[in-house]
């Protein structure tokens, strides 16, 4: 058998009229019994019905116009391990083989949903669809239960399932229980409104769960359920409608390292000072999540952070962006994670230079700091052994670049700094030399300054400070002396003229007092 018969890619257009079967096994691939990998992507296939290529290990039918995928019935054992049906027009969950070795199922970007809960079906006959399979002069009828199309499929070995960008409004009871080996589940960009967390749903082997960009308003956790998310490492709940999470949900997630709850209107639980003081029922508590390393809370409408909100964690990445006033004028709420933080995003938070505690000296391991979109008028303070590599100060109110000492300190470790979209004064930009060295300023070509109501690019100031600023750089004492001296001389002359005009001649007065005679 030649290599071409083991991996084959087919191009062309296949037409499936109504319920006509696309019989790949008999029409297309007769005799290719050793075929293992088949790529039918980027064609115009409308459906695959009665699929029976049992020897295939991988099948790629992405980027077609499939509305149906129905595997052949019976007890035949399929070798299929990878099935890619993404970017099609599937309406129902595919009918998969009853016996297979499937470990990767890609269903991204289709029109799928589960529908049993959306219809009142009083009879089993109302829950089935019949497909007419025409093969020459032979006609067969296949009956499929579309409301529970997953129930007869073999999903025991499935490890990776991508159902993103579909129209799922709910997951049927028992759906995830059929996948005990599942480790990656992607459900983002669907229409999920609630999610029930039960025993073995999601399965205990799950390490990554993405529920972002849905309409989740509630997560239900079965009471007394322990270790339901014990293996979970990545949990993405961003861009939903959550007000909180069930108490104890994160307490059982002892291996979670990355958590994204951005763009949910949540609140953080306060630190209880007494046994009778607890937070609101919808609050979220991240304390004592020892495994947590990355936390995103962007755009959550958070109020001022309570005391020690991240106590017991070792965060290296924290995003608090777009939470106006969350720090309440102080970096004190971050003191518990300041020694471990490497990436900190404080973008668009209303920070200004009046914050006396805006000092990052205690953040010894900080590598990346984003302060863009705030109201800073001066550079924040950085002391000690600075490890900062990237600093973003765009869209602030800076009028001058840092002084020479500050810029040289930053330039020692800083690799990239962003400074554009600030109202710099062209007469106060003499601190940029050390930063510009080595192309540290990534957006230098777009950094501008104001000079006599004109906007000038700093890159165009070849000689540094413009000539128009020279007088402003003179010593103020000397400047005042130059301005006052002519006025004093003018006043003295005026006084002398007045005396000579309205009093006795000055020479007569002098003569009378000195008492000697002279001839004039």
C-alpha positions as CSV (number, residue, x, y, z in Angstrom):
1,X,0.0,0.0,0.0
2,X,1.4,3.4,-1.0
3,X,1.7,6.3,1.4
4,X,-1.0,8.1,-0.6
5,X,-3.6,5.6,0.3
6,X,-3.0,6.1,4.0
7,X,-3.4,9.8,4.0
8,X,-5.7,11.4,1.4
9,X,-7.1,14.9,0.8
10,X,-10.1,15.3,-1.6
11,X,-11.3,18.6,-3.1
12,X,-14.5,19.1,-5.0
13,X,-18.2,19.7,-4.5
14,X,-20.6,17.1,-3.1
15,X,-24.4,17.5,-3.3
16,X,-26.8,15.9,-0.8
17,X,-30.3,16.6,-1.9
18,X,-32.8,16.4,0.9
19,X,-32.0,13.2,2.8
20,X,-29.9,11.6,0.1
21,X,-27.0,9.7,1.7
22,X,-23.4,10.6,1.0
23,X,-22.0,7.1,0.9
24,X,-18.2,7.8,1.3
25,X,-17.4,4.2,1.9
26,X,-18.8,2.7,-1.2
27,X,-18.9,5.7,-3.7
28,X,-15.7,7.5,-3.0
29,X,-13.1,5.2,-1.4
30,X,-13.8,1.7,-2.7
31,X,-10.7,-0.4,-2.2
32,X,-8.8,2.0,0.1
33,X,-8.9,-0.3,3.1
34,X,-5.6,1.0,4.5
35,X,-6.7,4.6,4.5
36,X,-6.2,6.2,8.0
37,X,-6.3,10.0,7.5
38,X,-8.9,11.8,5.3
39,X,-9.1,15.6,4.8
40,X,-12.2,16.9,3.1
41,X,-11.9,20.5,4.4
42,X,-12.9,23.5,2.2
43,X,-15.3,21.7,0.0
44,X,-19.1,22.2,-0.3
45,X,-20.3,19.0,1.4
46,X,-23.9,19.5,2.6
47,X,-24.2,16.3,4.7
48,X,-22.6,13.0,5.7
49,X,-25.1,10.3,6.4
50,X,-24.5,6.6,7.1
51,X,-20.7,7.3,7.6
52,X,-19.0,3.9,7.8
53,X,-15.3,4.2,7.3
54,X,-14.4,2.2,10.3
55,X,-10.6,2.1,9.6
56,X,-10.2,5.9,9.6
57,X,-8.2,7.4,12.5
58,X,-8.8,11.0,11.7
59,X,-11.4,12.8,9.6
60,X,-11.3,16.5,8.8
61,X,-14.6,17.9,7.3
62,X,-14.2,21.5,8.5
63,X,-15.2,24.5,6.4
64,X,-18.0,22.9,4.5
65,X,-21.7,23.4,4.7
66,X,-22.6,20.3,6.6
67,X,-26.0,20.2,8.3
68,X,-25.9,16.6,9.3
69,X,-23.3,14.1,10.4
70,X,-24.7,10.6,11.0
71,X,-22.5,7.6,11.5
72,X,-23.7,4.2,10.4
73,X,-25.6,2.2,13.0
74,X,-24.8,-1.2,14.2
75,X,-22.1,-2.5,16.5
76,X,-19.1,-2.0,14.1
77,X,-15.9,-0.9,16.0
78,X,-14.5,2.4,14.6
79,X,-10.9,3.3,14.8
80,X,-11.7,7.0,14.6
81,X,-9.7,9.1,17.1
82,X,-10.0,12.7,15.7
83,X,-13.1,14.2,14.1
84,X,-13.1,17.9,12.9
85,X,-16.5,19.2,12.0
86,X,-15.8,22.8,12.9
87,X,-17.0,25.8,10.7
88,X,-20.0,24.1,9.2
89,X,-23.8,24.5,9.6
90,X,-24.6,21.6,11.8
91,X,-28.0,21.9,13.5
92,X,-27.7,18.9,15.9
93,X,-25.0,17.2,17.9
94,X,-23.4,14.7,15.5
95,X,-24.5,11.1,15.7
96,X,-21.2,9.4,16.4
97,X,-20.3,5.7,16.3
98,X,-21.5,3.5,19.1
99,X,-18.0,2.0,19.5
100,X,-15.0,4.2,18.7
101,X,-11.7,5.5,20.1
102,X,-12.6,9.1,19.7
103,X,-10.4,11.4,21.8
104,X,-10.7,14.8,20.0
105,X,-14.0,16.2,18.7
106,X,-14.0,19.7,17.2
107,X,-17.5,21.3,16.7
108,X,-16.5,25.0,16.7
109,X,-18.6,27.5,14.7
110,X,-21.8,25.7,13.9
111,X,-25.5,26.2,14.6
112,X,-25.9,23.4,17.1
113,X,-28.1,23.3,20.2
114,X,-30.0,20.8,22.4
115,X,-33.7,21.1,22.0
116,X,-35.5,18.5,24.2
117,X,-36.2,21.1,26.9
118,X,-37.5,23.6,24.4
119,X,-40.3,21.4,23.1
120,X,-43.3,19.6,24.7
121,X,-42.9,16.1,23.3
122,X,-45.7,13.9,24.6
123,X,-44.8,10.9,22.4
124,X,-41.5,9.3,21.5
125,X,-42.5,9.6,17.9
126,X,-42.3,13.3,18.1
127,X,-38.6,13.1,19.1
128,X,-37.3,11.3,16.1
129,X,-36.4,12.1,12.5
130,X,-36.2,9.7,9.6
131,X,-33.6,9.8,6.8
132,X,-34.1,8.4,3.4
133,X,-30.9,6.8,2.2
134,X,-30.8,6.2,-1.6
135,X,-28.1,4.1,-3.1
136,X,-28.8,3.2,-6.7
137,X,-32.0,1.2,-6.7
138,X,-31.8,0.5,-2.9
139,X,-33.6,2.7,-0.5
140,X,-33.1,2.5,3.3
141,X,-34.8,4.5,6.1
142,X,-32.7,5.5,9.1
143,X,-34.5,6.7,12.3
144,X,-32.6,9.0,14.6
145,X,-33.5,10.4,18.0
146,X,-32.4,14.0,17.5
147,X,-33.2,15.2,21.1
148,X,-30.8,12.7,22.7
149,X,-28.4,12.3,19.8
150,X,-25.4,12.0,22.1
151,X,-26.9,9.1,24.2
152,X,-25.9,6.3,21.9
153,X,-22.4,7.7,21.0
154,X,-19.2,6.3,22.5
155,X,-17.6,9.2,24.3
156,X,-15.7,7.3,27.0
157,X,-12.2,8.1,25.6
158,X,-13.0,11.7,24.6
159,X,-10.4,14.1,26.0
160,X,-10.8,17.3,24.0
161,X,-14.2,18.7,23.1
162,X,-14.6,22.1,21.5
163,X,-18.3,23.3,21.2
164,X,-17.6,27.0,21.0
165,X,-19.5,29.5,18.8
166,X,-22.7,27.5,18.7
167,X,-26.2,28.1,20.1
168,X,-26.3,25.8,23.1
169,X,-28.7,27.1,25.7
170,X,-28.2,24.2,28.2
171,X,-26.4,20.9,28.6
172,X,-28.7,17.9,29.0
173,X,-28.5,15.8,32.2
174,X,-25.9,13.1,31.8
175,X,-24.2,14.7,28.8
176,X,-20.8,15.3,30.5
177,X,-21.1,12.1,32.6
178,X,-20.6,10.1,29.4
179,X,-17.1,11.7,29.1
180,X,-15.1,10.5,32.2
181,X,-11.7,11.1,30.4
182,X,-12.5,14.7,29.3
183,X,-9.7,17.1,30.2
184,X,-10.5,20.1,27.9
185,X,-14.0,21.6,27.4
186,X,-14.6,24.7,25.4
187,X,-18.1,26.2,25.5
188,X,-17.4,29.9,24.9
189,X,-19.6,32.1,22.8
190,X,-22.8,30.1,23.3
191,X,-26.2,31.0,24.9
192,X,-25.8,29.1,28.2
193,X,-27.8,30.8,31.0
194,X,-27.3,28.3,33.9
195,X,-24.8,25.5,34.6
196,X,-25.4,22.7,37.1
197,X,-22.3,21.2,38.7
198,X,-23.1,17.7,39.9
199,X,-21.2,14.6,40.7
200,X,-19.1,13.6,37.7
201,X,-20.4,16.6,35.8
202,X,-18.0,18.0,34.8
203,X,-15.9,14.9,35.1
204,X,-13.1,14.7,37.6
205,X,-10.4,14.6,34.9
206,X,-11.3,18.1,33.6
207,X,-8.3,20.5,33.6
208,X,-9.5,23.3,31.4
209,X,-13.1,24.7,31.3
210,X,-14.0,27.8,29.1
211,X,-17.5,29.2,29.7
212,X,-16.7,32.7,28.6
213,X,-19.0,34.9,26.4
214,X,-22.2,33.2,27.4
215,X,-25.3,34.5,29.3
216,X,-24.6,32.7,32.6
217,X,-26.4,34.3,35.5
218,X,-26.2,31.4,37.9
219,X,-23.9,28.5,38.7
220,X,-25.6,25.7,40.7
221,X,-23.5,23.5,42.9
222,X,-24.9,20.3,44.4
223,X,-24.8,20.7,48.3
224,X,-22.2,18.7,50.0
225,X,-20.3,18.0,46.7
226,X,-16.6,17.8,47.3
227,X,-13.7,17.9,44.9
228,X,-16.0,18.6,41.9
229,X,-13.3,20.7,40.3
230,X,-10.3,19.0,41.9
231,X,-8.3,18.7,38.8
232,X,-9.3,22.0,37.2
233,X,-6.4,24.3,36.3
234,X,-7.9,26.9,34.0
235,X,-11.4,28.3,34.6
236,X,-12.7,31.0,32.3
237,X,-16.0,32.7,33.3
238,X,-15.4,36.1,31.6
239,X,-18.1,38.1,29.9
240,X,-21.2,36.6,31.5
241,X,-23.8,38.0,33.8
242,X,-22.6,36.4,37.1
243,X,-23.1,38.3,40.4
244,X,-21.2,35.6,42.3
245,X,-20.4,32.0,42.6
246,X,-21.7,29.3,44.9
247,X,-19.9,29.2,48.3
248,X,-17.2,26.6,48.4
249,X,-16.8,26.4,44.6
250,X,-13.2,27.6,44.6
251,X,-12.4,26.0,47.9
252,X,-12.6,22.6,46.2
253,X,-10.6,23.8,43.2
254,X,-7.3,23.1,44.9
255,X,-5.3,22.9,41.6
256,X,-6.6,25.9,39.8
257,X,-3.9,28.2,38.5
258,X,-5.7,30.5,36.1
259,X,-9.0,32.1,36.8
260,X,-10.7,34.8,34.6
261,X,-13.9,36.4,35.9
262,X,-13.6,39.7,34.0
263,X,-16.7,41.5,32.8
264,X,-19.0,40.1,35.5
265,X,-20.6,42.4,38.1
266,X,-19.2,40.7,41.1
267,X,-18.1,41.9,44.5
268,X,-15.3,40.6,46.8
269,X,-16.0,39.3,50.2
270,X,-14.8,41.4,53.1
271,X,-12.5,39.9,55.7
272,X,-14.7,38.8,58.6
273,X,-13.7,40.5,61.8
274,X,-16.1,38.4,63.9
275,X,-18.0,35.1,63.5
276,X,-21.3,37.0,62.9
277,X,-19.9,39.1,60.1
278,X,-20.1,37.6,56.7
279,X,-20.1,39.0,53.2
280,X,-23.1,39.4,50.9
281,X,-24.4,36.0,49.6
282,X,-23.2,36.9,46.0
283,X,-19.6,37.9,46.9
284,X,-16.6,36.0,45.7
285,X,-13.7,35.0,47.9
286,X,-10.2,34.3,46.5
287,X,-8.4,34.0,49.8
288,X,-6.3,30.9,50.5
289,X,-6.4,29.7,47.0
290,X,-2.8,28.6,47.3
291,X,-2.5,27.3,43.7
292,X,-3.9,30.5,42.1
293,X,-1.3,32.3,39.9
294,X,-3.3,34.3,37.4
295,X,-6.4,36.3,38.2
296,X,-8.3,38.6,35.8
297,X,-11.0,40.9,37.2
298,X,-11.2,43.5,34.5
299,X,-14.4,45.5,34.2
300,X,-16.2,43.8,37.2
301,X,-17.5,47.1,38.7
302,X,-15.6,46.4,41.9
303,X,-15.8,48.9,44.7
304,X,-12.9,49.7,47.0
305,X,-11.0,46.5,47.7
306,X,-11.5,45.0,51.2
307,X,-8.6,44.3,53.5
308,X,-6.3,41.5,52.3
309,X,-8.5,40.3,49.4
310,X,-5.7,38.0,48.1
311,X,-4.4,36.7,51.3
312,X,-3.0,33.2,51.0
313,X,-2.4,33.3,47.3
314,X,0.8,33.6,45.3
315,X,-0.4,35.6,42.3
316,X,2.0,36.3,39.6
317,X,-0.6,37.9,37.2
318,X,-3.3,40.3,38.3
319,X,-5.6,42.4,36.1
320,X,-7.8,45.0,37.9
321,X,-8.3,47.2,34.9
322,X,-11.5,49.2,34.3
323,X,-12.6,49.2,38.0
324,X,-12.7,52.9,38.8
325,X,-11.6,53.7,42.3
326,X,-11.0,50.1,43.3
327,X,-7.7,51.0,45.0
328,X,-9.1,53.9,46.9
329,X,-5.9,55.9,46.7
330,X,-3.5,53.3,48.0
331,X,-1.7,50.1,47.0
332,X,-2.2,48.7,50.4
333,X,-4.7,46.0,49.3
334,X,-2.0,44.5,47.1
335,X,0.6,44.2,49.8
336,X,0.0,40.4,50.3
337,X,0.8,39.6,46.7
338,X,3.3,42.5,46.0
339,X,6.4,40.2,46.5
340,X,5.2,37.6,44.0
341,X,3.5,39.7,41.3
342,X,5.2,39.7,37.9
343,X,2.5,41.3,35.7
344,X,0.1,44.0,37.1
345,X,-2.5,45.8,35.0
346,X,-4.1,48.9,36.5
347,X,-5.4,50.3,33.3
348,X,-8.3,52.8,33.3
349,X,-8.8,53.0,37.1
350,X,-8.7,56.7,37.8
351,X,-5.3,56.7,39.3
352,X,-3.7,60.1,39.8
353,X,-0.5,61.5,41.2
354,X,-2.0,62.6,44.4
355,X,-2.0,59.0,45.5
356,X,0.7,59.3,48.2
357,X,1.0,55.5,48.3
358,X,1.5,55.0,44.5
359,X,5.0,53.6,45.2
360,X,6.0,50.3,43.6
361,X,9.2,49.9,45.6
362,X,7.8,46.7,47.3
363,X,7.0,45.0,44.1
364,X,10.5,43.4,43.7
365,X,9.6,40.8,41.0
366,X,7.3,43.1,38.9
367,X,8.2,42.7,35.2
368,X,5.2,44.2,33.4
369,X,3.2,47.2,34.7
370,X,0.3,48.8,32.8
371,X,-0.8,52.2,34.1
372,X,-2.4,53.5,30.8
373,X,-5.7,55.4,30.7
374,X,-5.3,57.0,34.1
375,X,-4.8,60.6,35.3
376,X,-1.1,60.6,36.3
377,X,0.7,63.9,36.1
378,X,4.0,62.6,37.3
379,X,5.9,59.3,37.1
380,X,5.2,56.8,39.8
381,X,7.9,56.0,42.2
382,X,10.2,53.0,41.7
383,X,12.8,52.2,44.4
384,X,15.0,49.4,45.5
385,X,16.2,46.8,43.0
386,X,14.0,47.4,40.1
387,X,13.2,44.4,37.9
388,X,10.6,46.2,35.7
389,X,10.9,45.4,31.9
390,X,7.7,46.8,30.4
391,X,5.9,50.0,31.5
392,X,2.8,51.5,29.8
393,X,2.0,55.1,30.6
394,X,-0.1,56.0,27.6
395,X,-3.2,58.1,27.8
396,X,-2.3,59.9,31.1
397,X,-1.8,63.6,31.9
398,X,2.0,63.6,32.0
399,X,3.4,67.0,31.0
400,X,7.1,66.2,31.5
401,X,9.3,63.2,31.0
402,X,11.1,61.8,34.1
403,X,14.1,63.5,35.5
404,X,17.5,62.2,34.5
405,X,18.0,60.1,37.6
406,X,14.7,58.4,37.3
407,X,15.1,57.8,33.6
408,X,18.5,56.3,34.0
409,X,17.2,54.0,36.7
410,X,14.4,52.8,34.5
411,X,16.7,52.4,31.5
412,X,18.9,49.9,33.4
413,X,16.3,47.2,33.4
414,X,13.5,48.5,31.3
415,X,13.2,47.0,27.8
416,X,10.0,48.7,26.6
417,X,8.1,51.8,27.7
418,X,5.0,53.4,26.1
419,X,4.7,57.2,26.5
420,X,2.4,58.4,23.7
421,X,-1.0,60.3,24.1
422,X,0.2,62.5,27.0
423,X,0.1,66.4,26.9
424,X,3.9,66.9,27.3
425,X,5.4,70.4,27.4
426,X,8.2,70.7,24.8
427,X,10.2,72.7,27.3
428,X,10.2,69.8,29.8
429,X,11.5,66.9,27.8
430,X,15.1,66.9,28.7
431,X,14.8,63.6,30.6
432,X,14.2,61.4,27.5
433,X,17.8,60.9,26.5
434,X,18.4,57.9,28.6
435,X,15.1,56.3,27.8
436,X,15.5,56.8,24.1
437,X,18.8,55.1,24.2
438,X,18.6,51.6,22.9
439,X,15.1,52.2,21.5
440,X,13.4,51.7,24.9
441,X,10.5,53.9,24.0
442,X,8.4,51.6,21.7
443,X,6.0,54.3,20.5
444,X,8.6,57.1,20.2
445,X,7.5,58.0,16.7
446,X,4.0,59.0,18.0
447,X,5.1,60.8,21.2
448,X,4.2,64.5,20.8
449,X,4.6,67.7,22.9
450,X,3.0,71.2,23.0
451,X,4.9,74.3,22.1
452,X,3.1,77.7,21.8
453,X,-0.2,75.9,20.9
454,X,1.6,73.7,18.3
455,X,1.8,69.9,18.4
456,X,5.4,68.7,17.7
457,X,6.7,65.2,17.5
458,X,9.5,64.6,20.0
459,X,11.4,62.7,17.3
460,X,11.6,66.0,15.3
461,X,13.3,67.9,18.1
462,X,16.8,67.1,16.9
463,X,18.5,69.5,19.3
464,X,16.7,68.5,22.4
465,X,14.9,71.5,24.1
466,X,13.7,74.1,21.5
467,X,15.3,77.5,21.3
468,X,12.1,79.1,22.4
469,X,12.5,77.5,25.8
470,X,16.0,78.9,26.5
471,X,14.8,82.0,28.4
472,X,12.7,79.7,30.6
473,X,15.9,77.9,31.5
474,X,17.7,81.0,32.8
475,X,18.3,81.4,36.5
476,X,15.3,83.2,38.0
477,X,17.4,85.6,40.1
478,X,19.4,86.8,37.2
479,X,16.2,87.1,35.1
480,X,14.6,89.2,37.8
481,X,17.7,91.4,38.1
482,X,17.7,92.0,34.3
483,X,14.1,93.0,34.4
484,X,14.2,95.2,37.5
485,X,17.5,97.1,36.9
486,X,16.2,99.3,33.9
487,X,13.1,100.2,36.0
488,X,15.3,101.3,38.9
489,X,17.5,103.5,36.7
490,X,14.5,105.1,35.1
491,X,13.0,105.8,38.4
492,X,16.2,107.4,39.7
493,X,16.5,109.7,36.7
494,X,12.9,110.8,37.1
495,X,13.4,111.6,40.7
496,X,16.5,113.7,39.9
497,X,14.7,115.7,37.3
498,X,11.9,116.5,39.7
499,X,14.3,117.7,42.4
500,X,16.1,119.9,39.9
501,X,12.9,121.4,38.6
502,X,11.0,122.3,41.8
503,X,13.8,123.1,44.3
504,X,16.6,125.5,44.6
505,X,19.5,125.0,42.2
506,X,21.4,122.1,43.5
507,X,24.8,123.9,43.1
508,X,23.7,126.8,45.3
509,X,22.7,124.5,48.0
510,X,26.0,122.7,47.9
511,X,27.9,126.1,48.0
512,X,26.0,127.4,51.0
513,X,26.7,124.3,53.0
514,X,30.4,124.0,52.1
515,X,31.0,127.7,52.6
516,X,33.7,128.5,50.1
517,X,33.8,131.0,47.3
518,X,34.1,130.1,43.7
519,X,33.8,132.0,40.5
520,X,31.3,130.6,38.1
